[in-house]
Amino acid sequence: MTIRFVVGTVIALAWAGLGPHMGVAAHAQTPSEDEALHTAEGVVTALYELVTVEAGSTPDWDKVRSLFLDQAVIVLRTSRSATTVFSVDGFVNDFVTFIERANVKETGFTEKILRTTPTVFGDMAHVWVLYEASVPGSPRPPQQGVDSFSLIKRGGRWWIAAVTNEIPTPTRPVPPPLQE
């Protein structure tokens, strides 16, 4: 997920750390939202749809939070040489700051999925995403990026456990699973 037009790659996730003793997000879902939660790819797609907003609106942050485990880890590339680790609330707060600084409420923001590569094994899943982020009307061209999602299935639905991202460059191209 980009916040400052930054994008993602894989985080190593200790699945044992997400055992039955760990809680899940305490957000209720409506029946229409439940449809997206039945597949790992559906949850990931729902996240991109929620953070893509038209001018004059902002994301529904409660719905965004409802896609994540309470203990989810989000690692964003915040510069060419640094990453920042966020909790779900930290991610939301950082995204709100981005919206304010980039004037997104007036222009809108788009994060469009170009390609996904999901892998599911039992109650765990990994979804690679190649996407393009843009702020309409910005002089900056759309930015492609790669996000890596780790998800678990619990309570009959999928939850995002971790997200990391990376910026493709000429020396670090889009990984093979997402290339055309």
OpenMM code with the backbone's topology and positions (N, CA, C; nanometers):
from openmm import Vec3, app, unit

residues = "MET THR ILE ARG PHE VAL VAL GLY THR VAL ILE ALA LEU ALA TRP ALA GLY LEU GLY PRO HIS MET GLY VAL ALA ALA HIS ALA GLN THR PRO SER GLU ASP GLU ALA LEU HIS THR ALA GLU GLY VAL VAL THR ALA LEU TYR GLU LEU VAL THR VAL GLU ALA GLY SER THR PRO ASP TRP ASP LYS VAL ARG SER LEU PHE LEU ASP GLN ALA VAL ILE VAL LEU ARG THR SER ARG SER ALA THR THR VAL PHE SER VAL ASP GLY PHE VAL ASN ASP PHE VAL THR PHE ILE GLU ARG ALA ASN VAL LYS GLU THR GLY PHE THR GLU LYS ILE LEU ARG THR THR PRO THR VAL PHE GLY ASP MET ALA HIS VAL TRP VAL LEU TYR GLU ALA SER VAL PRO GLY SER PRO ARG PRO PRO GLN GLN GLY VAL ASP SER PHE SER LEU ILE LYS ARG GLY GLY ARG TRP TRP ILE ALA ALA VAL THR ASN GLU ILE PRO THR PRO THR ARG PRO VAL PRO PRO PRO LEU GLN GLU".split()
positions = [
    Vec3(0.0826, -0.1148, 0.0000),
    Vec3(0.0000, 0.0000, 0.0000),
    Vec3(0.0874, 0.1216, 0.0000),
    Vec3(0.0660, 0.2116, -0.0890),
    Vec3(0.1508, 0.3287, -0.0837),
    Vec3(0.0871, 0.4334, 0.0038),
    Vec3(0.1728, 0.5100, 0.0621),
    Vec3(0.1281, 0.6274, 0.1346),
    Vec3(0.1904, 0.7470, 0.0682),
    Vec3(0.3127, 0.7390, 0.0319),
    Vec3(0.3836, 0.8479, -0.0358),
    Vec3(0.4345, 0.7962, -0.1687),
    Vec3(0.3492, 0.7282, -0.2409),
    Vec3(0.3856, 0.6667, -0.3682),
    Vec3(0.5005, 0.5678, -0.3493),
    Vec3(0.4946, 0.4949, -0.2413),
    Vec3(0.5946, 0.3927, -0.2162),
    Vec3(0.5293, 0.2566, -0.2248),
    Vec3(0.6090, 0.1555, -0.2496),
    Vec3(0.5511, 0.0263, -0.2815),
    Vec3(0.6275, -0.0912, -0.2232),
    Vec3(0.5794, -0.2157, -0.2400),
    Vec3(0.6213, -0.3198, -0.1537),
    Vec3(0.6770, -0.4544, -0.1939),
    Vec3(0.7450, -0.5215, -0.0991),
    Vec3(0.7930, -0.6595, -0.1152),
    Vec3(0.7742, -0.7384, 0.0129),
    Vec3(0.8226, -0.8625, 0.0198),
    Vec3(0.7849, -0.9590, 0.1237),
    Vec3(0.8454, -0.9322, 0.2610),
    Vec3(0.7642, -0.9549, 0.3656),
    Vec3(0.8133, -0.9559, 0.5037),
    Vec3(0.8102, -1.0998, 0.5528),
    Vec3(0.9121, -1.1399, 0.6262),
    Vec3(0.9097, -1.2738, 0.6855),
    Vec3(0.8161, -1.2681, 0.8048),
    Vec3(0.7193, -1.3563, 0.8060),
    Vec3(0.6183, -1.3551, 0.9116),
    Vec3(0.6274, -1.4837, 0.9910),
    Vec3(0.6448, -1.4740, 1.1188),
    Vec3(0.6511, -1.5920, 1.2050),
    Vec3(0.5083, -1.6383, 1.2319),
    Vec3(0.4653, -1.7356, 1.1561),
    Vec3(0.3261, -1.7821, 1.1671),
    Vec3(0.2958, -1.8327, 1.3075),
    Vec3(0.3938, -1.8846, 1.3743),
    Vec3(0.3694, -1.9329, 1.5104),
    Vec3(0.3278, -1.8186, 1.6019),
    Vec3(0.3727, -1.6995, 1.5724),
    Vec3(0.3355, -1.5829, 1.6516),
    Vec3(0.1922, -1.5410, 1.6323),
    Vec3(0.1227, -1.6038, 1.5387),
    Vec3(-0.0173, -1.5710, 1.5144),
    Vec3(-0.1065, -1.6876, 1.5557),
    Vec3(-0.0704, -1.7559, 1.6605),
    Vec3(-0.1451, -1.8719, 1.7073),
    Vec3(-0.2814, -1.8352, 1.7617),
    Vec3(-0.3563, -1.9353, 1.8090),
    Vec3(-0.4933, -1.9146, 1.8546),
    Vec3(-0.5062, -1.8141, 1.9688),
    Vec3(-0.3990, -1.7912, 2.0432),
    Vec3(-0.4056, -1.6965, 2.1548),
    Vec3(-0.4100, -1.5517, 2.1077),
    Vec3(-0.3770, -1.5276, 1.9820),
    Vec3(-0.3762, -1.3913, 1.9297),
    Vec3(-0.5166, -1.3545, 1.8840),
    Vec3(-0.5578, -1.2303, 1.9081),
    Vec3(-0.6917, -1.1864, 1.8709),
    Vec3(-0.7011, -1.1479, 1.7251),
    Vec3(-0.8232, -1.1288, 1.6807),
    Vec3(-0.8477, -1.0779, 1.5469),
    Vec3(-0.9146, -0.9431, 1.5615),
    Vec3(-0.9128, -0.8663, 1.4552),
    Vec3(-0.9724, -0.7335, 1.4605),
    Vec3(-1.1171, -0.7431, 1.5067),
    Vec3(-1.1573, -0.6527, 1.5919),
    Vec3(-1.2900, -0.6588, 1.6518),
    Vec3(-1.3883, -0.5701, 1.5774),
    Vec3(-1.3879, -0.5769, 1.4464),
    Vec3(-1.4750, -0.4926, 1.3666),
    Vec3(-1.5822, -0.5785, 1.3021),
    Vec3(-1.7077, -0.5403, 1.3174),
    Vec3(-1.8181, -0.6152, 1.2572),
    Vec3(-1.8207, -0.5916, 1.1066),
    Vec3(-1.8662, -0.6921, 1.0349),
    Vec3(-1.8763, -0.6827, 0.8897),
    Vec3(-2.0228, -0.6906, 0.8487),
    Vec3(-2.0596, -0.6185, 0.7459),
    Vec3(-2.1939, -0.6310, 0.6910),
    Vec3(-2.1934, -0.7452, 0.5909),
    Vec3(-2.3112, -0.8013, 0.5562),
    Vec3(-2.3141, -0.9138, 0.4622),
    Vec3(-2.2442, -0.8852, 0.3302),
    Vec3(-2.2590, -0.7659, 0.2729),
    Vec3(-2.1935, -0.7372, 0.1451),
    Vec3(-2.0411, -0.7354, 0.1597),
    Vec3(-1.9920, -0.6866, 0.2735),
    Vec3(-1.8478, -0.6869, 0.2968),
    Vec3(-1.7970, -0.8288, 0.3185),
    Vec3(-1.8799, -0.9141, 0.3771),
    Vec3(-1.8398, -1.0519, 0.4027),
    Vec3(-1.8013, -1.1250, 0.2753),
    Vec3(-1.8626, -1.0925, 0.1633),
    Vec3(-1.8312, -1.1595, 0.0370),
    Vec3(-1.6824, -1.1489, 0.0047),
    Vec3(-1.6249, -1.0325, 0.0221),
    Vec3(-1.4832, -1.0109, -0.0095),
    Vec3(-1.3917, -1.0857, 0.0865),
    Vec3(-1.4420, -1.1207, 0.2030),
    Vec3(-1.3585, -1.1802, 0.3063),
    Vec3(-1.3415, -1.3308, 0.2917),
    Vec3(-1.4101, -1.3914, 0.1961),
    Vec3(-1.4050, -1.5369, 0.1784),
    Vec3(-1.2820, -1.5844, 0.1027),
    Vec3(-1.2080, -1.4927, 0.0398),
    Vec3(-1.0832, -1.5300, -0.0269),
    Vec3(-0.9747, -1.4315, 0.0141),
    Vec3(-0.8523, -1.4791, 0.0169),
    Vec3(-0.7398, -1.3913, 0.0498),
    Vec3(-0.7305, -1.2782, -0.0521),
    Vec3(-0.7445, -1.3123, -0.1793),
    Vec3(-0.7370, -1.2105, -0.2843),
    Vec3(-0.8511, -1.1093, -0.2713),
    Vec3(-0.9684, -1.1545, -0.2266),
    Vec3(-1.0815, -1.0638, -0.2067),
    Vec3(-1.0540, -0.9604, -0.0996),
    Vec3(-0.9885, -1.0012, 0.0084),
    Vec3(-0.9536, -0.9076, 0.1158),
    Vec3(-0.8545, -0.8036, 0.0647),
    Vec3(-0.7547, -0.8487, -0.0096),
    Vec3(-0.6537, -0.7574, -0.0639),
    Vec3(-0.7192, -0.6581, -0.1603),
    Vec3(-0.8036, -0.7081, -0.2487),
    Vec3(-0.8735, -0.6203, -0.3435),
    Vec3(-0.9586, -0.5186, -0.2689),
    Vec3(-1.0260, -0.5619, -0.1633),
    Vec3(-1.1091, -0.4699, -0.0847),
    Vec3(-1.0255, -0.3566, -0.0265),
    Vec3(-0.9039, -0.3866, 0.0185),
    Vec3(-0.8177, -0.2820, 0.0740),
    Vec3(-0.7868, -0.1752, -0.0309),
    Vec3(-0.7488, -0.2177, -0.1512),
    Vec3(-0.7194, -0.1208, -0.2571),
    Vec3(-0.8425, -0.0379, -0.2916),
    Vec3(-0.9583, -0.1012, -0.2945),
    Vec3(-1.0816, -0.0276, -0.3237),
    Vec3(-1.1115, 0.0745, -0.2145),
    Vec3(-1.0836, 0.0404, -0.0896),
    Vec3(-1.1119, 0.1316, 0.0211),
    Vec3(-1.0193, 0.2522, 0.0239),
    Vec3(-0.8933, 0.2362, -0.0146),
    Vec3(-0.8011, 0.3504, -0.0104),
    Vec3(-0.8036, 0.4321, -0.1390),
    Vec3(-0.8735, 0.3841, -0.2405),
    Vec3(-0.8934, 0.4613, -0.3629),
    Vec3(-1.0168, 0.5479, -0.3416),
    Vec3(-0.9973, 0.6790, -0.3467),
    Vec3(-1.1081, 0.7702, -0.3166),
    Vec3(-1.1183, 0.8792, -0.4220),
    Vec3(-1.2414, 0.9231, -0.4436),
    Vec3(-1.2663, 1.0344, -0.5349),
    Vec3(-1.2435, 1.1657, -0.4614),
    Vec3(-1.2285, 1.2726, -0.5388),
    Vec3(-1.2138, 1.4057, -0.4803),
    Vec3(-1.3325, 1.4328, -0.3882),
    Vec3(-1.3045, 1.4934, -0.2741),
    Vec3(-1.4094, 1.5278, -0.1799),
    Vec3(-1.4409, 1.4196, -0.0777),
    Vec3(-1.3756, 1.3051, -0.0885),
    Vec3(-1.4023, 1.1991, 0.0093),
    Vec3(-1.2714, 1.1468, 0.0670),
    Vec3(-1.2836, 1.0716, 0.1737),
    Vec3(-1.1679, 1.0084, 0.2367),
    Vec3(-1.2021, 0.8618, 0.2613),
    Vec3(-1.1016, 0.7778, 0.2803),
    Vec3(-1.1287, 0.6359, 0.3064),
    Vec3(-1.2108, 0.6155, 0.4338),
    Vec3(-1.2866, 0.5080, 0.4367),
    Vec3(-1.3575, 0.4656, 0.5570),
    Vec3(-1.2567, 0.3853, 0.6393),
    Vec3(-1.1943, 0.4517, 0.7352),
    Vec3(-1.0843, 0.3903, 0.8089),
    Vec3(-1.1287, 0.2732, 0.8944),
    Vec3(-1.2526, 0.2728, 0.9428),
    Vec3(-1.3008, 0.1573, 1.0191),
    Vec3(-1.3079, 0.0340, 0.9300),
    Vec3(-1.3514, 0.0514, 0.8064),
    Vec3(-1.3539, -0.0622, 0.7128),
    Vec3(-1.2121, -0.1074, 0.6795),
    Vec3(-1.1211, -0.0123, 0.6621),
    Vec3(-0.9810, -0.0484, 0.6367),
    Vec3(-0.9289, -0.1317, 0.7537),
    Vec3(-0.9480, -0.0828, 0.8759),
    Vec3(-0.9007, -0.1552, 0.9946),
    Vec3(-0.9608, -0.2953, 1.0032),
    Vec3(-1.0856, -0.3111, 0.9586),
    Vec3(-1.1557, -0.4392, 0.9715),
    Vec3(-1.0955, -0.5498, 0.8851),
    Vec3(-1.0055, -0.5168, 0.7952),
    Vec3(-0.9421, -0.6167, 0.7092),
    Vec3(-0.8178, -0.6775, 0.7734),
    Vec3(-0.7679, -0.6157, 0.8801),
    Vec3(-0.6411, -0.6541, 0.9419),
    Vec3(-0.6611, -0.7235, 1.0763),
    Vec3(-0.5707, -0.8160, 1.1081),
    Vec3(-0.5579, -0.8613, 1.2462),
    Vec3(-0.5189, -0.7407, 1.3301),
    Vec3(-0.5601, -0.7384, 1.4550),
    Vec3(-0.5199, -0.6279, 1.5425),
    Vec3(-0.3682, -0.6155, 1.5515),
    Vec3(-0.2975, -0.7288, 1.5444),
    Vec3(-0.1522, -0.7300, 1.5594),
    Vec3(-0.0785, -0.7221, 1.4260),
    Vec3(-0.1462, -0.6906, 1.3186),
    Vec3(-0.0830, -0.6873, 1.1863),
    Vec3(0.0359, -0.5910, 1.1843),
    Vec3(0.1306, -0.6240, 1.0984),
    Vec3(0.2512, -0.5436, 1.0802),
    Vec3(0.2505, -0.4906, 0.9375),
    Vec3(0.2753, -0.3611, 0.9223),
    Vec3(0.2803, -0.2985, 0.7908),
    Vec3(0.4160, -0.2307, 0.7793),
    Vec3(0.4928, -0.2695, 0.6784),
    Vec3(0.6264, -0.2143, 0.6583),
    Vec3(0.6261, -0.1404, 0.5253),
    Vec3(0.6458, -0.0099, 0.5310),
    Vec3(0.6424, 0.0737, 0.4110),
    Vec3(0.7798, 0.1302, 0.3811),
    Vec3(0.8145, 0.1317, 0.2546),
    Vec3(0.9363, 0.1995, 0.2119),
    Vec3(0.9048, 0.3479, 0.2197),
    Vec3(0.9789, 0.4193, 0.3023),
    Vec3(0.9537, 0.5619, 0.3220),
    Vec3(1.0580, 0.6507, 0.2560),
    Vec3(1.1636, 0.5887, 0.2047),
    Vec3(1.2628, 0.6595, 0.1238),
    Vec3(1.3401, 0.5532, 0.0464),
    Vec3(1.4349, 0.5979, -0.0354),
    Vec3(1.5135, 0.5009, -0.1134),
    Vec3(1.5933, 0.4054, -0.0247),
    Vec3(1.6263, 0.4497, 0.0969),
    Vec3(1.7119, 0.3668, 0.1821),
    Vec3(1.6494, 0.3300, 0.3167),
    Vec3(1.5222, 0.3615, 0.3371),
    Vec3(1.4619, 0.3348, 0.4679),
    Vec3(1.3214, 0.2768, 0.4552),
    Vec3(1.2864, 0.1974, 0.5562),
    Vec3(1.1498, 0.1484, 0.5700),
    Vec3(1.1011, 0.1858, 0.7091),
    Vec3(0.9702, 0.1916, 0.7241),
    Vec3(0.9102, 0.2212, 0.8532),
    Vec3(0.8101, 0.1115, 0.8852),
    Vec3(0.8132, 0.0646, 1.0092),
    Vec3(0.7218, -0.0397, 1.0547),
    Vec3(0.6049, 0.0272, 1.1270),
    Vec3(0.4832, -0.0114, 1.0875),
    Vec3(0.3617, 0.0462, 1.1444),
    Vec3(0.2717, -0.0617, 1.2031),
    Vec3(0.1955, -0.0246, 1.3040),
    Vec3(0.0786, -0.1012, 1.3464),
    Vec3(-0.0338, -0.0604, 1.2509),
    Vec3(-0.1493, -0.1223, 1.2633),
    Vec3(-0.2619, -0.0831, 1.1780),
    Vec3(-0.2977, 0.0630, 1.2033),
    Vec3(-0.3082, 0.1030, 1.3297),
    Vec3(-0.3414, 0.2427, 1.3588),
    Vec3(-0.2320, 0.3378, 1.3124),
    Vec3(-0.1059, 0.2975, 1.3252),
    Vec3(0.0035, 0.3804, 1.2750),
    Vec3(-0.0037, 0.3977, 1.1248),
    Vec3(-0.0378, 0.2902, 1.0538),
    Vec3(-0.0560, 0.2956, 0.9086),
    Vec3(-0.1679, 0.3927, 0.8725),
    Vec3(-0.2814, 0.3808, 0.9408),
    Vec3(-0.3944, 0.4704, 0.9142),
    Vec3(-0.3534, 0.6148, 0.9413),
    Vec3(-0.2887, 0.6404, 1.0535),
    Vec3(-0.2464, 0.7773, 1.0865),
    Vec3(-0.1493, 0.8327, 0.9829),
    Vec3(-0.0564, 0.7492, 0.9354),
    Vec3(0.0382, 0.7935, 0.8336),
    Vec3(-0.0336, 0.8228, 0.7022),
    Vec3(-0.1318, 0.7405, 0.6681),
    Vec3(-0.2082, 0.7619, 0.5451),
    Vec3(-0.2892, 0.8911, 0.5550),
    Vec3(-0.3482, 0.9175, 0.6722),
    Vec3(-0.4226, 1.0423, 0.6936),
    Vec3(-0.3296, 1.1617, 0.6733),
    Vec3(-0.2075, 1.1544, 0.7255),
    Vec3(-0.1094, 1.2616, 0.7067),
    Vec3(-0.0777, 1.2797, 0.5591),
    Vec3(-0.0592, 1.1689, 0.4869),
    Vec3(-0.0353, 1.1753, 0.3425),
    Vec3(-0.1514, 1.2453, 0.2719),
    Vec3(-0.2742, 1.2104, 0.3062),
    Vec3(-0.3928, 1.2707, 0.2442),
    Vec3(-0.3927, 1.4214, 0.2660),
    Vec3(-0.3584, 1.4639, 0.3866),
    Vec3(-0.3559, 1.6068, 0.4174),
    Vec3(-0.2434, 1.6784, 0.3427),
    Vec3(-0.1234, 1.6191, 0.3417),
    Vec3(-0.0087, 1.6839, 0.2772),
    Vec3(-0.0199, 1.6864, 0.1255),
    Vec3(-0.0732, 1.5811, 0.0682),
    Vec3(-0.0803, 1.5715, -0.0783),
    Vec3(-0.2101, 1.6296, -0.1333),
    Vec3(-0.2913, 1.6906, -0.0457),
    Vec3(-0.4159, 1.7526, -0.0887),
    Vec3(-0.5097, 1.6511, -0.1550),
    Vec3(-0.5039, 1.5270, -0.1103),
    Vec3(-0.5813, 1.4185, -0.1706),
    Vec3(-0.7314, 1.4378, -0.1543),
    Vec3(-0.7743, 1.5004, -0.0458),
    Vec3(-0.9185, 1.5200, -0.0278),
    Vec3(-0.9763, 1.6030, -0.1422),
    Vec3(-0.8983, 1.6955, -0.1956),
    Vec3(-0.9462, 1.7784, -0.3061),
    Vec3(-0.9274, 1.7112, -0.4422),
    Vec3(-0.8273, 1.6242, -0.4547),
    Vec3(-0.7949, 1.5660, -0.5856),
    Vec3(-0.8389, 1.4215, -0.6022),
    Vec3(-0.8468, 1.3492, -0.4908),
    Vec3(-0.8702, 1.2054, -0.4967),
    Vec3(-0.7381, 1.1309, -0.4967),
    Vec3(-0.7462, 0.9995, -0.4872),
    Vec3(-0.6280, 0.9137, -0.4856),
    Vec3(-0.6674, 0.7795, -0.5437),
    Vec3(-0.5801, 0.7262, -0.6280),
    Vec3(-0.6082, 0.5978, -0.6921),
    Vec3(-0.4934, 0.5022, -0.6687),
    Vec3(-0.5282, 0.3823, -0.6273),
    Vec3(-0.4323, 0.2738, -0.6201),
    Vec3(-0.4972, 0.1566, -0.6934),
    Vec3(-0.4561, 0.1383, -0.8177),
    Vec3(-0.5186, 0.0405, -0.9068),
    Vec3(-0.4337, -0.0861, -0.9153),
    Vec3(-0.4972, -0.2012, -0.8898),
    Vec3(-0.4279, -0.3291, -0.9030),
    Vec3(-0.4075, -0.3587, -1.0510),
    Vec3(-0.2828, -0.3865, -1.0885),
    Vec3(-0.2512, -0.4247, -1.2260),
    Vec3(-0.2438, -0.5762, -1.2407),
    Vec3(-0.1930, -0.6433, -1.1363),
    Vec3(-0.1763, -0.7884, -1.1431),
    Vec3(-0.1613, -0.8429, -1.0018),
    Vec3(-0.2169, -0.9615, -0.9775),
    Vec3(-0.1972, -1.0291, -0.8489),
    Vec3(-0.1501, -1.1717, -0.8729),
    Vec3(-0.0782, -1.2236, -0.7762),
    Vec3(-0.0365, -1.3638, -0.7766),
    Vec3(-0.0608, -1.4188, -0.6365),
    Vec3(-0.1750, -1.4869, -0.6175),
    Vec3(-0.2040, -1.5438, -0.4860),
    Vec3(-0.1536, -1.6875, -0.4725),
    Vec3(-0.1143, -1.7230, -0.3520),
    Vec3(-0.0795, -1.8603, -0.3169),
    Vec3(-0.1475, -1.8900, -0.1842),
    Vec3(-0.2264, -1.9979, -0.1813),
    Vec3(-0.2978, -2.0354, -0.0597),
    Vec3(-0.2558, -2.1756, -0.0196),
    Vec3(-0.2265, -2.1939, 0.1077),
    Vec3(-0.1940, -2.3249, 0.1619),
    Vec3(-0.2650, -2.3365, 0.2959),
    Vec3(-0.3696, -2.4171, 0.3015),
    Vec3(-0.4465, -2.4309, 0.4248),
    Vec3(-0.5049, -2.2978, 0.4674),
    Vec3(-0.4730, -2.2577, 0.5891),
    Vec3(-0.5260, -2.1330, 0.6437),
    Vec3(-0.4281, -2.0169, 0.6347),
    Vec3(-0.3265, -2.0305, 0.5481),
    Vec3(-0.2365, -1.9173, 0.5264),
    Vec3(-0.2302, -1.8880, 0.3769),
    Vec3(-0.2049, -1.7613, 0.3469),
    Vec3(-0.1984, -1.7201, 0.2068),
    Vec3(-0.0966, -1.6086, 0.1909),
    Vec3(-0.0464, -1.5992, 0.0688),
    Vec3(0.0412, -1.4897, 0.0302),
    Vec3(-0.0139, -1.4338, -0.1001),
    Vec3(-0.0217, -1.3021, -0.1097),
    Vec3(-0.0682, -1.2376, -0.2327),
    Vec3(0.0320, -1.1295, -0.2711),
    Vec3(0.0954, -1.1488, -0.3880),
    Vec3(0.1773, -1.0439, -0.4486),
    Vec3(0.0827, -0.9519, -0.5245),
    Vec3(0.1096, -0.8215, -0.5215),
    Vec3(0.0291, -0.7250, -0.5966),
    Vec3(0.1217, -0.6281, -0.6690),
    Vec3(0.1013, -0.6155, -0.7997),
    Vec3(0.1620, -0.5073, -0.8772),
    Vec3(0.0516, -0.4049, -0.8946),
    Vec3(0.0783, -0.2827, -0.8548),
    Vec3(-0.0254, -0.1803, -0.8637),
    Vec3(0.0335, -0.0497, -0.9137),
    Vec3(-0.0566, 0.0426, -0.9412),
    Vec3(-0.0172, 0.1759, -0.9850),
    Vec3(-0.0915, 0.2772, -0.8992),
    Vec3(-0.0174, 0.3673, -0.8361),
    Vec3(-0.0750, 0.4704, -0.7504),
    Vec3(-0.0634, 0.6056, -0.8189),
    Vec3(-0.1674, 0.6871, -0.8017),
    Vec3(-0.1620, 0.8211, -0.8604),
    Vec3(-0.2543, 0.9162, -0.7851),
    Vec3(-0.2181, 1.0428, -0.7938),
    Vec3(-0.3017, 1.1510, -0.7441),
    Vec3(-0.3466, 1.2275, -0.8676),
    Vec3(-0.4768, 1.2217, -0.9013),
    Vec3(-0.5242, 1.2914, -1.0208),
    Vec3(-0.4837, 1.4389, -1.0201),
    Vec3(-0.4384, 1.4859, -1.1343),
    Vec3(-0.3981, 1.6250, -1.1478),
    Vec3(-0.2575, 1.6549, -1.0994),
    Vec3(-0.1904, 1.5571, -1.0432),
    Vec3(-0.0545, 1.5782, -0.9940),
    Vec3(0.0427, 1.5802, -1.1115),
    Vec3(0.1458, 1.6653, -1.1048),
    Vec3(0.2463, 1.6641, -1.2113),
    Vec3(0.3317, 1.5366, -1.2067),
    Vec3(0.3286, 1.4673, -1.0951),
    Vec3(0.4056, 1.3439, -1.0802),
    Vec3(0.3325, 1.2304, -1.1530),
    Vec3(0.4043, 1.1553, -1.2354),
    Vec3(0.3387, 1.0456, -1.3076),
    Vec3(0.2975, 0.9336, -1.2117),
    Vec3(0.2029, 0.8492, -1.2535),
    Vec3(0.1657, 0.7350, -1.1698),
    Vec3(0.2887, 0.6513, -1.1362),
    Vec3(0.2891, 0.5944, -1.0170),
    Vec3(0.4020, 0.5152, -0.9672),
    Vec3(0.3597, 0.3699, -0.9527),
    Vec3(0.4306, 0.2796, -1.0204),
    Vec3(0.4053, 0.1376, -0.9991),
    Vec3(0.4759, 0.0924, -0.8730),
    Vec3(0.4179, -0.0077, -0.8101),
    Vec3(0.4791, -0.0636, -0.6916),
    Vec3(0.4397, -0.2081, -0.6723),
    Vec3(0.5062, -0.2720, -0.5795),
    Vec3(0.4793, -0.4114, -0.5462),
    Vec3(0.4486, -0.4202, -0.3971),
    Vec3(0.3345, -0.4789, -0.3661),
    Vec3(0.2980, -0.5065, -0.2276),
    Vec3(0.2990, -0.6565, -0.2065),
    Vec3(0.3333, -0.6964, -0.0877),
    Vec3(0.3339, -0.8368, -0.0486),
    Vec3(0.2465, -0.8514, 0.0752),
    Vec3(0.1427, -0.9338, 0.0641),
    Vec3(0.0487, -0.9552, 0.1738),
    Vec3(0.0622, -1.0966, 0.2278),
    Vec3(0.0668, -1.1098, 0.3596),
    Vec3(0.0543, -1.2385, 0.4271),
    Vec3(-0.0798, -1.2359, 0.4988),
    Vec3(-0.1585, -1.3407, 0.4787),
    Vec3(-0.2920, -1.3473, 0.5374),
    Vec3(-0.3122, -1.4803, 0.6081),
    Vec3(-0.4050, -1.4806, 0.7038),
    Vec3(-0.4455, -1.6049, 0.7683),
    Vec3(-0.5978, -1.6130, 0.7659),
    Vec3(-0.6461, -1.7371, 0.7660),
    Vec3(-0.7905, -1.7591, 0.7711),
    Vec3(-0.8266, -1.7996, 0.9126),
    Vec3(-0.9198, -1.7263, 0.9673),
    Vec3(-0.9627, -1.7511, 1.1035),
    Vec3(-1.1091, -1.7102, 1.1160),
    Vec3(-1.1881, -1.7921, 1.1827),
    Vec3(-1.3286, -1.7567, 1.2032),
    Vec3(-1.4068, -1.7510, 1.0735),
    Vec3(-1.3669, -1.8305, 0.9746),
    Vec3(-1.4399, -1.8364, 0.8484),
    Vec3(-1.4091, -1.7251, 0.7497),
    Vec3(-1.3079, -1.6433, 0.7782),
    Vec3(-1.2732, -1.5351, 0.6858),
    Vec3(-1.1229, -1.5133, 0.6859),
    Vec3(-1.0753, -1.4347, 0.5890),
    Vec3(-0.9329, -1.4036, 0.5756),
    Vec3(-0.9023, -1.2704, 0.6418),
    Vec3(-0.7828, -1.2629, 0.7036),
    Vec3(-0.7340, -1.1428, 0.7710),
    Vec3(-0.5940, -1.1105, 0.7199),
    Vec3(-0.5644, -0.9832, 0.7016),
    Vec3(-0.4287, -0.9423, 0.6657),
    Vec3(-0.3439, -0.9454, 0.7923),
    Vec3(-0.2349, -1.0231, 0.7872),
    Vec3(-0.1429, -1.0332, 0.9006),
    Vec3(-0.0224, -0.9414, 0.8825),
    Vec3(0.0194, -0.9214, 0.7565),
    Vec3(0.1358, -0.8368, 0.7298),
    Vec3(0.1308, -0.7848, 0.5872),
    Vec3(0.1833, -0.6655, 0.5696),
    Vec3(0.1989, -0.6046, 0.4372),
    Vec3(0.3375, -0.5424, 0.4334),
    Vec3(0.4080, -0.5631, 0.3240),
    Vec3(0.5331, -0.4911, 0.3008),
    Vec3(0.5307, -0.4405, 0.1583),
    Vec3(0.6123, -0.3421, 0.1315),
    Vec3(0.6163, -0.2921, -0.0053),
    Vec3(0.7564, -0.2533, -0.0463),
    Vec3(0.7724, -0.2419, -0.1762),
    Vec3(0.9029, -0.2082, -0.2336),
    Vec3(0.8808, -0.1277, -0.3606),
    Vec3(0.9793, -0.0476, -0.3938),
    Vec3(0.9750, 0.0354, -0.5138),
    Vec3(1.0576, -0.0314, -0.6226),
    Vec3(0.9956, -0.0700, -0.7336),
    Vec3(1.0754, -0.1237, -0.8446),
    Vec3(1.1646, -0.0141, -0.9029),
    Vec3(1.2848, -0.0520, -0.9401),
    Vec3(1.3801, 0.0390, -1.0035),
    Vec3(1.4444, -0.0360, -1.1195),
    Vec3(1.5230, 0.0315, -1.2024),
    Vec3(1.5921, -0.0405, -1.3102),
    Vec3(1.6816, -0.1532, -1.2581),
    Vec3(1.7403, -0.1348, -1.1414),
    Vec3(1.8262, -0.2404, -1.0860),
    Vec3(1.7500, -0.3372, -0.9955),
    Vec3(1.6255, -0.3064, -0.9659),
    Vec3(1.5394, -0.3928, -0.8844),
    Vec3(1.4028, -0.3981, -0.9530),
    Vec3(1.3933, -0.4761, -1.0625),
    Vec3(1.2692, -0.4784, -1.1400),
    Vec3(1.1563, -0.5526, -1.0671),
    Vec3(1.0374, -0.5388, -1.1212),
    Vec3(0.9210, -0.6111, -1.0698),
    Vec3(0.9556, -0.7601, -1.0670),
    Vec3(0.9246, -0.8312, -0.9579),
    Vec3(0.9615, -0.9728, -0.9484),
    Vec3(0.8890, -1.0590, -1.0522),
    Vec3(0.9517, -1.1707, -1.0910),
    Vec3(0.8956, -1.2574, -1.1953),
    Vec3(0.7485, -1.2959, -1.1775),
    Vec3(0.7003, -1.3246, -1.0559),
    Vec3(0.5592, -1.3633, -1.0469),
    Vec3(0.4617, -1.2558, -1.0958),
    Vec3(0.5076, -1.1303, -1.1006),
    Vec3(0.4190, -1.0207, -1.1402),
    Vec3(0.4510, -0.9623, -1.2772),
    Vec3(0.5564, -1.0121, -1.3412),
    Vec3(0.5904, -0.9621, -1.4744),
    Vec3(0.4920, -1.0167, -1.5759),
    Vec3(0.4743, -0.9412, -1.6845),
    Vec3(0.3830, -0.9856, -1.7911),
    Vec3(0.4388, -1.1039, -1.8640),
] * unit.nanometer
topology = app.Topology()
chain = topology.addChain("A")
for resn in residues:
    res = topology.addResidue(resn, chain)
    for name in ("N", "CA", "C"):
        topology.addAtom(name, app.Element.getBySymbol(name[0]), res)
